[in-house]
Amino acid sequence: MIRLPLFALLAMGPSGCADRIACTTQILTVAPSPAEELKAVVFARSCSPRDITMNLSILPRADELEDGSGNILVLTMDPARGTTDFPRVTWRDTSRLDVLLDPSLIVRHSVTEAATVRVNYLTPSGDPFPGTNP
């Protein structure tokens, strides 16, 4: 699992968003589905030192990540921790995705089904992650 200091996320370059606040987006991992029709994209997004999120989007293989929050998962990082494990995604098959989440992350938004894919959010022990949709 990748670990990155909080200051490294703040140093990411601008993403070109048109909002009044310049935001940055950095793709951390891209996991193609087994049939390679879809991809799961894990990324970090920062709009200020106090607004850093980890995000997950499921996209068609040919689509690029748009500037904005994730379409299925948005997590807040714990600023007191300084580092965090990024979400790790594993495709079980073409219609099921497991997402392993660091217990210090706080769920802002989660969806358990998108683009015909069922998403399971799990803790490192394999239990359901608290705060995600059942």
Sequence and secondary structure as in RCSB ss.txt:
>XXXX:A:sequence
MIRLPLFALLAMGPSGCADRIACTTQILTVAPSPAEELKAVVFARSCSPRDITMNLSILPRADELEDGSGNILVL
TMDPARGTTDFPRVTWRDTSRLDVLLDPSLIVRHSVTEAATVRVNYLTPSGDPFPGTNP
>XXXX:A:secstr
  EEEHHHHHT       SSS  EEEEEEEEE TTSSEEEEEEEEEEETTEEEEEEEEEETT    SSS SSEEE
E  TTTSEEE  EEEEEETTEEEEE  TT EEEEE SEETTEEEEEE TTSSB TTS  
